[in-house]
Amino acid sequence: MAETIRHDKTARQLRLLSDALDSGRLGPVRRLVNSLSPAEIGNLLESLPPGKRSVVWGLVDAEDDGEVLVHVGEDVRESLIADMDPDEIVAAVEDLDIDDLADLVEDLPDTVIDEVLKSMDRENRERLEQVLSYDEDSAGRLMNPDVVTVRADTTVDVVLRYLRLRGELPEHTDHLYVISRRHQYLGRIALQSLLTRDASTPINQLIDDEQPAIGVDESADEVARMFSDHDWISAPVVDDNNVLLGRITIDDVVDIIRYQAEHQALGAAGLDEEEDLFSPVPRAAKRRAIWLGINLGTAFLASWVIGRFEATLEQIVALAVLMPIVASMGGVAGTQTLTLMVRGLALGQVAHGNLRALLSKEVLVGLLNGIIWAIVVGIVSTLWFRDIKLGLVIGAAMAINLVAAALAGVLVPLTLKRMNVDPALAGGVVLTTVTDVVGFLSFLGLATLILI
């Protein structure tokens, strides 16, 4: 329901914006755009064709430029940065948090990167270099080194005076982190505990040491799973020696979850979630041509299988009429299993310990559905072509292909993952090949044995 409301709101904003742009009145456009949050502005920019996007980008308040760049895909970001002067880019990113700046810096021109680094003080420059030293999809890359730490041998009164002296806290600060003299993570203290306890209370009596710290090399997917399992707002990040390096906050985790959802949905069609909706035709065509070419190769393989039974098809024309049914049903059944597997792998729910049970369950589901729909298709085909043997052939082929689809739906993503190939991106193509080949082979093979 919330997602539907959000989409309706975006559509309404886009319509108002397009009407204002078409009328040539930029005043209302400026007011509309700058009444939105940076994330909403980014969403609108991604929804506009290049000409209108350039106009609207020029009307965004300069103080929001950096945050907007964080909230758009790489292709759109590249086009927006191309319209900016180096000084504008430096001004836009200089106030960003270190973790957000790390996401942007590699997309900036080299000359601009140098200027950005020169504009930073030594401490923040070292923090940025530290974050950039970690793998892109790791906790180290997600973390913000700006954390508030306290020592265990102080009191609530000392900490409160320190916070007042500090003046402000980083966004999404719900806990302070307690560290040792060697900067090792000991636990956390909720802000509400500091505000409700007696001023003389020792900090070591308030430490919550139950929240595990996140290893700096942990994957982004695992970070998202941990936040989801524990309902965290923020979490500490440590190195192999338990030294506190920074923290990850819920806003970054929401971005990971959204990325995962988009990647799974678009990857199934061989598309990149960072692709601009209005990307140039040659670039879009090139990206899609790769997967179209792969799919063409698999289609030729299926056609070759059909060609091996050319004599059978010439004698029984009804086979050509019924043939797509077997392959189509197998494809749908396999896609259902594949989708569950890709999701399970992403959430860490599929492992060696439960693989046999999962495989057995999916095969039994495929077998049960195969029997049910084999009976249905067999009866329809018998009545249609008045040939009970034909009905038996297509029924048996249907059952075989649905079981094969279940097996492929489980084994294909596991095999691809072991080969370090993204199952969400390549699984659909491989699965379709399997269900087409098995479907045609079983149907035409049985027809050749029984009907000819």
C-alpha positions in Angstrom: 0.0 0.0 0.0 2.8 2.4 1.0 4.7 1.6 -2.3 1.5 2.3 -4.3 1.1 5.7 -2.6 4.7 6.5 -3.3 4.4 5.6 -7.0 1.2 7.7 -7.3 2.9 10.7 -5.7 5.9 10.4 -8.0 3.5 10.2 -11.1 1.6 13.2 -9.9 4.8 15.2 -9.3 6.1 14.2 -12.7 2.9 15.3 -14.4 2.9 18.7 -12.6 6.6 19.2 -13.4 6.1 18.3 -17.1 3.2 20.7 -17.4 5.2 23.5 -15.9 8.2 22.8 -18.1 6.0 22.7 -21.2 4.5 26.0 -20.4 8.0 27.6 -20.1 7.3 28.9 -16.5 10.4 28.0 -14.5 9.3 29.7 -11.3 6.8 27.0 -10.5 9.3 24.3 -11.5 11.9 25.7 -9.1 9.4 25.9 -6.2 8.1 22.4 -6.9 11.6 20.8 -7.2 13.0 22.5 -4.1 10.0 21.5 -1.9 11.1 17.9 -2.3 13.7 15.9 -0.5 17.0 15.1 -2.3 15.8 11.4 -2.8 12.5 12.6 -4.3 14.4 15.0 -6.6 16.7 12.2 -7.7 13.7 10.0 -8.5 12.1 12.8 -10.6 15.4 13.4 -12.5 15.6 9.7 -13.4 12.0 10.0 -14.7 12.8 12.9 -17.1 14.2 12.7 -20.6 17.6 14.4 -21.0 16.4 17.8 -22.2 14.0 18.4 -19.3 16.4 16.7 -16.9 19.1 19.3 -17.7 16.7 22.2 -17.1 15.4 20.8 -13.8 18.9 20.0 -12.6 19.9 23.6 -13.1 17.0 24.7 -10.8 18.0 22.5 -7.9 19.4 24.4 -4.9 23.1 24.1 -4.9 23.1 23.0 -1.2 21.1 19.9 -2.3 23.3 19.0 -5.3 25.5 16.5 -3.5 22.7 14.6 -1.8 20.8 14.4 -5.1 23.8 12.9 -6.8 23.9 10.2 -4.1 20.3 9.2 -4.8 20.5 8.7 -8.6 21.9 5.7 -10.6 25.4 5.8 -12.0 24.3 6.6 -15.6 22.1 9.5 -14.5 24.8 10.7 -12.2 27.3 10.7 -15.0 25.0 12.9 -17.2 24.4 15.3 -14.3 28.1 15.7 -13.4 28.9 16.3 -17.1 26.7 19.5 -16.9 28.6 20.8 -13.9 31.7 23.0 -13.6 34.5 21.5 -11.5 34.0 24.2 -8.8 30.3 23.3 -8.6 31.1 19.6 -8.1 33.6 20.4 -5.4 31.0 22.6 -3.6 28.3 20.0 -4.0 30.3 17.1 -2.4 32.3 18.9 0.3 29.6 18.6 3.0 28.7 15.0 2.3 29.2 12.3 4.9 32.3 10.2 4.3 30.3 7.1 3.3 28.2 9.1 0.8 31.3 10.8 -0.6 33.0 7.4 -1.0 30.0 6.3 -3.3 30.5 9.4 -5.5 34.2 10.0 -5.6 35.1 7.3 -8.2 32.5 8.8 -10.6 34.2 12.2 -10.5 36.7 13.4 -13.0 40.3 13.0 -11.8 41.0 16.7 -11.7 37.9 17.2 -9.5 38.9 14.4 -7.2 42.2 16.2 -6.6 40.3 19.4 -5.7 37.9 17.6 -3.4 40.8 16.0 -1.5 42.6 19.4 -1.2 39.4 20.9 0.2 39.2 18.4 3.0 41.1 18.6 6.3 43.7 16.0 7.0 41.5 13.9 9.3 38.6 13.6 6.8 41.0 12.9 3.9 42.5 10.0 5.8 39.0 8.8 6.7 38.0 8.8 3.1 41.1 7.0 1.9 40.5 4.4 4.6 36.9 3.8 3.4 38.0 3.6 -0.2 40.6 1.0 0.6 37.8 -1.6 1.3 35.9 -3.7 -1.3 32.9 -1.9 -2.9 30.3 -4.3 -1.5 31.7 -4.6 2.0 30.8 -3.1 5.4 34.0 -1.0 5.3 32.7 0.8 2.2 29.3 1.4 3.8 30.5 2.7 7.2 30.8 6.3 8.3 34.0 6.8 10.4 32.3 9.7 12.2 31.3 8.0 15.5 30.9 9.2 19.1 32.9 7.1 21.5 33.2 7.2 25.3 35.4 5.4 27.8 34.1 2.9 30.3 35.9 4.5 33.3 33.9 7.8 33.2 30.4 8.7 34.5 27.2 9.8 33.0 27.9 13.4 34.0 31.2 13.5 32.2 29.7 12.1 29.1 26.8 14.6 29.1 29.2 17.5 29.5 31.3 16.1 26.6 28.2 15.9 24.4 27.2 19.5 25.2 30.8 20.6 24.4 30.6 18.7 21.2 27.5 20.6 20.2 25.9 18.1 17.7 25.7 14.4 17.0 25.9 12.6 13.7 22.6 11.7 12.1 20.9 8.5 13.3 22.8 8.4 16.5 20.8 6.2 18.9 23.8 4.8 20.8 27.3 5.9 21.9 30.1 3.3 21.6 32.3 2.4 24.5 35.9 1.7 23.7 39.0 0.7 25.6 42.3 2.6 25.7 43.3 0.7 22.6 40.1 1.8 20.8 38.7 -1.7 21.0 34.9 -2.0 20.9 33.4 -2.9 24.3 29.7 -2.3 23.8 27.2 0.5 23.4 25.1 2.9 25.6 21.6 4.0 24.6 21.1 7.8 24.6 18.0 7.3 26.7 20.1 5.6 29.4 22.3 8.7 29.6 19.3 11.0 30.0 17.4 8.9 32.6 20.2 7.8 34.9 21.8 9.6 37.8 24.7 11.8 36.8 27.1 9.9 39.0 26.4 6.5 37.5 29.5 4.9 36.1 29.4 4.2 32.4 30.6 0.6 32.8 27.3 -0.1 34.6 25.3 1.0 31.5 27.2 -0.9 28.8 25.1 -3.1 26.5 27.6 -5.7 25.2 24.9 -7.9 23.5 25.0 -6.3 20.1 27.7 -7.9 18.0 29.9 -5.7 16.0 30.1 -6.0 12.2 33.4 -7.1 10.7 34.8 -4.6 8.2 35.0 -7.2 5.5 31.5 -8.5 5.9 29.4 -8.4 2.7 26.8 -5.7 2.1 24.1 -8.5 1.8 25.1 -9.9 5.1 25.0 -6.4 6.7 21.4 -5.9 5.4 20.4 -9.3 6.8 21.8 -8.5 10.2 20.0 -5.2 10.4 16.8 -6.9 9.3 17.1 -9.7 11.9 17.9 -7.3 14.8 16.0 -4.2 13.9 19.1 -2.0 14.3 19.2 1.7 13.7 23.0 1.7 13.6 25.8 -0.8 14.2 29.5 -0.6 14.9 32.1 -1.8 12.5 35.4 -3.3 13.7 38.6 -4.8 12.2 40.1 -8.2 12.9 41.5 -6.8 16.2 38.1 -5.6 17.4 39.2 -2.0 16.9 36.3 0.3 16.3 36.5 1.8 12.8 33.1 3.4 12.2 29.4 2.6 12.1 26.7 1.7 9.6 23.3 3.4 9.8 19.8 2.3 8.7 19.6 4.8 5.7 22.5 3.0 4.0 20.9 -0.4 4.7 17.7 0.7 3.1 19.7 1.6 0.0 21.2 -1.9 0.0 17.7 -3.6 0.2 16.4 -1.4 -2.6 19.4 -2.2 -4.7 18.9 -6.0 -4.1 15.2 -5.8 -5.1 16.0 -3.8 -8.3 18.9 -6.1 -9.1 16.8 -9.2 -8.8 13.9 -7.8 -10.9 16.0 -6.3 -13.7 18.7 -9.0 -13.6 16.2 -11.6 -14.6 15.8 -9.7 -17.9 19.6 -9.1 -18.3 19.3 -5.4 -17.4 21.5 -3.3 -15.1 19.7 -1.6 -12.2 22.1 1.4 -12.7 20.9 2.0 -16.3 19.3 5.3 -17.1 15.7 5.0 -18.1 16.5 7.5 -21.0 20.0 6.3 -21.7 21.3 6.9 -25.3 20.0 4.4 -27.8 23.4 3.0 -28.9 24.4 2.4 -25.3 21.1 0.7 -24.3 21.1 -1.3 -27.5 24.7 -2.5 -26.9 23.9 -3.6 -23.3 20.8 -5.5 -24.3 22.4 -7.0 -27.4 24.7 -9.1 -25.3 21.9 -11.0 -23.6 19.8 -11.1 -26.8 22.8 -12.8 -28.4 23.2 -15.3 -25.6 19.4 -16.1 -25.8 19.7 -16.5 -29.6 22.4 -19.1 -29.1 20.2 -21.0 -26.7 17.2 -20.7 -29.1 19.3 -22.3 -31.8 20.1 -25.2 -29.5 16.4 -25.8 -28.9 15.7 -25.5 -32.6 18.5 -28.1 -33.3 16.7 -30.5 -31.0 13.5 -29.9 -32.9 15.3 -30.4 -36.1 16.4 -33.9 -35.0 12.7 -34.9 -35.1 11.9 -33.4 -38.5 10.5 -36.6 -39.9 8.2 -37.1 -36.9 6.8 -33.6 -37.2 6.2 -34.1 -41.0 4.0 -37.1 -40.2 2.1 -35.7 -37.3 1.3 -32.1 -37.7 -0.5 -32.0 -34.3 2.9 -32.2 -32.6 3.9 -28.8 -33.9 0.6 -27.4 -32.5 1.1 -28.8 -29.0 4.8 -28.5 -28.7 4.9 -24.9 -27.3 2.7 -26.0 -24.4 5.2 -28.4 -22.9 8.1 -25.9 -23.1 6.0 -23.0 -21.8 4.7 -24.9 -18.8 8.2 -26.0 -17.9 9.5 -22.5 -18.2 6.9 -21.1 -15.9 7.4 -23.8 -13.3 11.2 -23.5 -13.5 11.0 -19.7 -13.1 9.0 -20.1 -9.9 11.6 -22.3 -8.3 14.5 -20.2 -9.7 13.0 -17.0 -8.1 12.7 -18.7 -4.7 16.3 -19.9 -5.0 17.7 -16.6 -5.9 15.9 -14.9 -3.1 17.0 -17.7 -0.7 20.6 -17.3 -1.7 20.5 -13.6 -1.3 19.1 -13.9 2.2 21.5 -16.7 3.2 18.7 -19.2 3.6 20.1 -21.8 1.3 23.2 -23.8 2.4 24.6 -27.3 2.2 22.7 -28.4 5.4 19.2 -27.8 3.9 19.9 -28.4 0.2 18.8 -32.0 0.0 15.5 -31.2 1.8 15.0 -28.2 -0.5 15.7 -30.2 -3.6 13.4 -33.0 -2.5 10.6 -30.6 -1.8 10.8 -28.8 -5.2 11.0 -32.1 -7.1 7.9 -33.4 -5.3 6.1 -30.1 -6.1 7.2 -30.4 -9.7 6.0 -34.1 -9.8 2.6 -33.3 -8.3 2.0 -30.3 -10.6 3.3 -32.5 -13.5 0.8 -35.2 -12.8 -2.1 -32.7 -12.4 -1.4 -30.8 -15.5 -0.4 -33.9 -17.5 -3.9 -35.2 -16.9 -5.5 -31.9 -17.9 -3.4 -31.4 -21.0 -3.7 -35.1 -21.9 -7.5 -35.0 -21.8 -7.8 -31.8 -23.8 -5.4 -33.1 -26.4 -7.2 -36.4 -26.7 -10.5 -34.6 -27.2 -9.0 -32.1 -29.6 -7.2 -34.4 -31.9 -9.2 -37.6 -31.1 -6.0 -39.5 -30.4 -5.6 -41.1 -27.0 -1.9 -41.9 -27.7 -1.2 -38.3 -28.4 -2.8 -37.4 -25.1 -0.6 -39.8 -23.3 2.5 -38.6 -25.0 2.0 -34.9 -24.2 0.9 -35.8 -20.6 4.1 -37.8 -20.0 6.3 -35.1 -21.6 4.6 -32.5 -19.4 5.3 -34.5 -16.2 8.9 -35.0 -17.2 9.5 -31.4 -18.0 8.0 -30.0 -14.8 10.2 -32.3 -12.8 13.2 -31.3 -14.9 12.2 -27.6 -14.4 12.2 -28.1 -10.6 15.6 -29.7 -10.7 17.0 -27.0 -12.9 15.4 -24.2 -10.8 17.4 -25.5 -7.8 20.7 -26.6 -9.4 21.2 -23.8 -12.0 21.5 -20.9 -9.5 23.7 -23.0 -7.2 26.0 -23.9 -10.1 26.2 -20.3 -11.3 26.9 -19.0 -7.8 29.7 -21.6 -7.4 31.1 -20.3 -10.7 30.9 -16.7 -9.4 28.2 -15.8 -11.9 25.2 -13.8 -10.6 22.2 -16.2 -10.6 19.8 -13.3 -10.9 21.5 -12.2 -14.1 22.1 -15.4 -15.9 19.8 -17.9 -14.3 16.8 -17.1 -16.4 18.6 -17.7 -19.7 20.1 -21.0 -18.6 16.8 -22.2 -17.1 14.9 -21.4 -20.3 17.4 -23.4 -22.3 17.0 -26.5 -20.0 13.2 -26.4 -20.0 13.0 -25.9 -23.8 15.5 -28.6 -24.6 14.0 -31.1 -22.1 10.5 -30.3 -23.1 11.0 -30.7 -26.9 13.2 -33.7 -26.4 10.8 -35.6 -24.2 7.7 -34.7 -26.2 9.2 -35.4 -29.7 11.2 -38.4 -28.4 8.1 -40.0 -26.9 6.1 -39.2 -30.0 8.7 -40.9 -32.2 8.7 -44.0 -30.0 4.9 -44.3 -29.5 3.2 -42.7 -32.5 5.5 -43.5 -35.4 
